[in-house]
């Protein structure tokens, strides 16, 4: 459980940065070279490499160097773990919000009844 938690923490930390999210979003369409990933970002290549290193450490991205070109691809398993966590918690949050909505409706009804009795 601790290893899964650490992996999930690293995934969310990696996804916390907009530049890294943009890279992940691009990679969902297929593999890309580092220069392709860097092109739309307003940062230096060394900064892009630092972001990619964090994505690789989190397990979200895998890369392979062939000659002078490093090609990156998404690792769907890491995204799946985050998606599972979010889905599980979404159901819990929705139940809580439904209960809150029911409670607020009860209060509204009580208020309406009290106003009518005056």
Long-range contacts (C-beta under 8 A, 24 or more apart in sequence): 4-81, 7-58, 7-59, 7-78, 7-81, 8-81, 8-82, 8-85, 10-57, 10-58, 10-59, 11-58, 11-59, 11-60, 11-78, 11-79, 11-81, 11-82, 12-82, 13-54, 13-58, 14-54, 14-55, 14-57, 14-58, 14-60, 15-60, 15-82, 17-51, 17-54, 19-43, 19-48, 19-51, 20-51, 20-54, 20-55, 23-48, 23-51, 23-52, 23-55, 23-61, 23-72, 24-55, 24-60, 24-61, 24-74, 24-79, 27-61, 27-72, 27-73, 27-74, 28-74, 30-73, 31-71, 31-72, 31-73, 32-71, 32-72, 33-69, 33-70, 33-71, 33-72, 34-63, 34-69, 34-70, 34-72, 37-72
